[in-house]
Every structure is written in C-alpha cells, then in structure tokens.
C-alpha cells in the first residue's frame, strides 16, 4: 500500500459511485455498500498506527502531486500527531453512524450516499497539508450535511439546515479572506501549510492579528464559540441521530483542528490575543453548561453541552502549554466518543418512545437496564469522571491552564459543577421515580444496538484507564507546537 491516504479518501467516494449506480429496486443494498466502504476505510486508517512514528512532529505518509500549479495549489496529503487521532476518530464514528442507521427507510440510497460523501470531506480536512485543498474539503462537508439535515431531519429541519448553511458559509468567507491575506503576506508561491507557515512567521504582529481574525471567525463558527454558536442547538435537535453523531463527534473537531494549524502559522497573533481566547473559552464553557442545565429535551441538553466541552478545548489550546494542548486534543477525542454515544442512545430512546423530554422517563432501569447503564456511563464520561477518557482530558487542561493563568482557571470548575448537576439530574430521572406510560413498553438494547454502543464505550473506558497510547501518539506534535511560541515570548 504505497498511498494509504489517497486510498482512504477514495474508498468512500467509490461507495458513493456504487450507490449512485444502484437501481432503485435494489436500494436495500445501499446500506451494505456504505458499511463495506466505511469499514474498509476504518481498517486502512487504523493500519496507519503500525507505521506511524509518534516520537517525531514531522508530517508522515506524505503524498504530493502537482495540481493547480499557476495558483500555487497542490494535492498534498499527510498526517502528524494532531491529525492522526482525528482521522481514527472520524473513521470510527462514521462506521458507528452508518451502523446505527438501520431505521432510515426513506430514500435510503440518498442518505447513505451523502453519509459517505461527508466522511470523505472530513477525512480530507484532517489529511490536507495544503491550505487550498483544506478549504475545498472544508466546504465539501457542508453539501452533504445540508441535505442530510434538510431531507431526513425533524419538524424544523429546513430552518436548521438554513441556519447551518448561513452560519458556516459566513464563517467560510472570513476563512477564505484570511487564507488569501495570508498567502499575500507570506510572499510565497505555494499554499502548502509548511511553506506558508515559514513565510508568515516573519510577518509583523499587526499583520498576523488581522489574518488570524479571519481564521478565528471561520473556525470559531464550527467549534463553536460564543457568540457564533447559534446554528448548533437547532441543527443537533433536528438532525437524525446518525448525523448528530458525526456533527458533534467529528465536525466540531474540524474547527479546533483548523485553529491549531492557524495558531502554529501565526504565533505573534496568538500570543497577543491569548488572554482574549482564554476569556472566550471560559465564557463558552460556563454559558454552554448553564444552557444545557436549563434544557428539558435530552438532545438539546447534549447539544448545548457540546458548546461547553468545546470551550474546554479552546482553553487548552490558548494555554500554549504542553499539558494544556495535550488536554485539548485529548478532549477532542473524549468529547467525540461521549457525545456520539449520547446522541446514539437518545436517538434510540426516541425511536421507542417518540419523546425526548427528561420528565417523560422514570424507573427505566426496571425495563431497559442496558440502556440506563450505557447512558449513565456516557453522561459521567462527558463530565470527566475518573476512569473515563474525559477525566484525563480535563485534568490536563486544568493543569495547563493553571500553569499559564494561575488560580483564574478555577472558573473552569464552575462549568464542571454545572455539567455534573444536569448529568446527575438526568440519571436520576432515568433510574428513579414513577414509571410513566412512555417507558412501560420500552425494550432494551438489541444485540446490534449493544454492539454499536459498545464500540464507543470500550474506547471511553480503555483510554480512561490506559491513556498512555493516545497521549504518546499526540505528545511529539504537541511539544513541537508549544516550542514554536518559546522564541516569541
């Protein structure tokens, strides 16, 4: 296998083509084709671990091909300690989302076609080492996402899809402006990330700040951070659960990942705005937690909690310490796993009861114990209970934040306390109280559903007890990232 990254990109595309050519009378085979394409992609991605060297921050598995030479664009792929964990997460959650899509009966060919196209776009973002290629894949993810929400979403799906498009495209405009300004200021003839990074580090602080604002607005919409988060709650609530798994588990991480790449390219800007980034992160963390605590809809609660958890990621990045950035990337993985599990389980509950109101559940432990155990585990993982990967992430962010800002970072604990409050309240509703009519006939997780949820729970617990493999995978790139800022302080 000489070009594993290209293979990973075009396996989902092959699935898209095969599903597109499938006659309508054989549409039932679309699910099998999608699962096969995503499953092989998953296998190839996880096979990279055997050849990846985590001791170096260098980009590995590089694939380069001249593309639009006059514009300075090239087909340039590669992975490092920041991108490989995201690729592994994206392929795992894509397979889980497809595995949980058995309830999709309407226009199945279109659904699975767009899901594979979305997977291809996400992988392209994490593999691209050329900013123009990055931007193309970034925009590509919006097309299938719009149709998945607009066609297979809930009652307000059209409004949710429109909000998603307007916010994301608005952010993309600023991202594009930032890229073009950066290309001009770097005085280079290539959009390659390494080349532009070398050129832009020599730019003045004022120029770097101006360019960084474009990146911050573009990536901030996707993370999302307050006050450009308005698209997220409605999109999560109205999207079908398999789409919510990818939306929260992977697509939000694209914003944080892009911000890390931009920060490495514009160190003077990040140092100048470090305190502001910390303030936005803490506010988003507490704001998201408060709004999640006020929700009665389970899916809305998980959606708002994502704002809080991604605020934790931004805080870790802004700390510019090894512990903080290590915690930020670990939190991206932790939140991807726990949020995916929550959206999957809430979706399965909704299929059975046709309600997502917390008050409509009670004593579910009597009728569906596997449901309650898995949902409770996902909730405590999201708040960082020891023994789960969330605890490892939050501990590192807290340590990195304390190293940078001292006791001021203790505001982070307020968000954690609020998160614990609504999580414990939800677990209490599931386990205790009277048995409402909606939950009397709730069947427990089936074998296939248990396997699907188990794929996420295993990693939540394994990485919580044995975090060393993940931390070792990330550490080389994190140390190099933090070192970049040492000469500018």
Beta strands, then each sheet from edge to edge (+ up, - down):
strand 1: 60-66
strand 2: 74-79
sheet 1: 1+ 2-
end
